[in-house]
Each structure stands twice: as C-alpha cells, then as structure tokens.
C-alpha cells in the first residue's frame, strides 16, 4: 500500500514538472519570437494542466504576435472569463479590438453597460463573499433594531438595515450574473479571416440572402443553431446577434465559442 502511495506521489510530481516545463518552453519560444511554437506549447500546457487565465493571456499574446487577431481576442476573452481582474488581458484586448475591421457599436443602454462593468470588477467568488459579508451586516442591523433599547441605535439599525438590504440584493444579483457569465458558452469570436452572414442557415444563393460580411475578431452572441449535414464546409450553422440590431446566420466553422 505504501509503495502504491509513493508511486502516486511520484506520478503527480512528474505531471507537475512536465506542466511547468511546458510553460517554460513556451515562454522561451515566445522570447525567441518563435510564436508558432509558443502557441503549440501554451496550448499543450492548457490541455495537460488545465485552464489558466495567465496561460490564456500568454497564448493570446503569441497569437497576436503571429498576426492572428481573431484567436488573440478569443484567448484574451477566455483569460478574462477565468479572472475578470486580469488588467493586462483587458488592456491588451481593448488594444487588439481597436485593430480589427468590424467594431460594432455597443447599442445597449447606459445602465446595462454599467452593470456589466460592475460585474467584471471582481471574480464570481469575490462577489459571493461580498454578498455573505453584507448578509452578516444585515443580520447585525436587524438584531440592533430588535434588541437595542436606545432609540438612536434602533433607528440606525432600521434605516441601515434597509440600505444594507438593497445593497445585499444587488450584490447577490451581480454574483449570480457573474457566475452565469463565467459558465456561459453563448458568445463566440469569428476566427476565420472573414465570413458571410446570411438570412438563412445556408450559403447565400442570391443577393437577397446576403446580409453582410464580417471579419475575424468580431464578437457574436449565439442565439440558436441548426444542423446542416448536407453542407460540405460546416455541419452546423449558428443564428447570431451582433449587438442588438443585427441578427443573421453564419457557419459554425467560422467562429469559436469563448
């Protein structure tokens, strides 16, 4: 039994060393400007050692240096999904987005943008702990109102409790929203050099079928999908939205889910 346990420890240590070796090799290839090799090694590191915001960030940098803006944006987005506080990934994402051809205007409301910005300020776990802390503070305010004999303290407990309840409810909602965003696979990035949006889940046959051409790096929201086994290029089409004004179909092979 002790021998089996020792072998298991050795195996785990070997896996950890292998993963760290892959990371060092990828960093070395990147520093030598061998970006294709760095991409392969960072991807192997993710496949062997699991997802990591830092490795996705490094992979995105390698893709950018390799002039693949779509894949760079995709992996910056993945890095931020795992760690919304990764400021380097956010800054690089904003920079690379400024270089793509299609930059659809965000037509969501001011309050929606503010809510999304607030939710991305912390990781979902942090929002959950904030909600827990506010719940304890709310319980304390209620106890102060119920048990205190001092009228001033009772008023402080009452009005403070109302304020804490409102804040707690919003933070709890933000925590739930942050978790749903982290687990969502409804958004995707165009990774093909360009793709043709169509009004139907098939290649455009007439001018009326065509909607618009979009290019790599464009972010889309997947609304629906349909299997197209007769399509020699893509076995599936996605019905997608680009902001709130454009909705059309495109080949699933031209995009990658975040």
Steps between C-alpha positions, in 0.01 A plus 500: 500500500785739589668417166183589306469827691864585426452425129192723495697787657780452247249499212335821621840664542599393148179647356561828684861516378388421144238777509747755638754390238246561225437849637872579509549363150208709373639814667841427350353455151307826540813689606681358197211633284408145393134578549361192325697272732392709799135462395538121477670477839255731680212295356666178617541655845124576511413149376726332756480730802151649465371849430682801636440872452876560482562233237204618291643852523842379383337297222307808387823703490663232285203497262515880473872490421418236238252745337195293593277765652191279524673234709670770708164658588350157570770413753503842667126449550563154646765642734253763624224245540720308744630815671309826436767688699774417247568863402778412255262278305230770501737770377642278226150396397395863462812569294453203266131580457600846378686331213225278361289598200156451655434694818123493550371782713373397842134602488409369845373746759728694733375306802561164329859601417547625857367172641733294278795717597415461869465121470840472330675690781540182709501125456170316575644358825585850621146621431365198692717585803390864482137386500569278802665789687207730423259231622683488834491880521127494421442243773690725741286802404181298555626382839586858591147614412329216688709481816637848557330718763657819365269682258791640295654155461161355406461763229854430378419128487171563315622740231841334477325166455291637212814634327690175561206296369501694171877469462494131597227426243697670221832337594327161515358566151843604371656185649239286324553690175880464523466123550264470202742698280794284611308181412335632185605375158259716303760744372756433230775669303538489122833322441480469121654791303143591397156342490176573323191556709189358336128545552456120498711209635664432163754657270357812335346408163366838402571861588196503727653217709807706584503722805859619548858377510673505838866440579712324758481624854131594486310393812158341450230361728371156402121491517423170329660229289390258232671190360584512129640156410479577127732800534849381390672784690317513833267239659329768708386862466457751783233765524692792651454855619751780457402761759120541509439602141641226273383139510596244236647156432863396459699178475605355836840416349577873468468576872623362832305515823670686785 
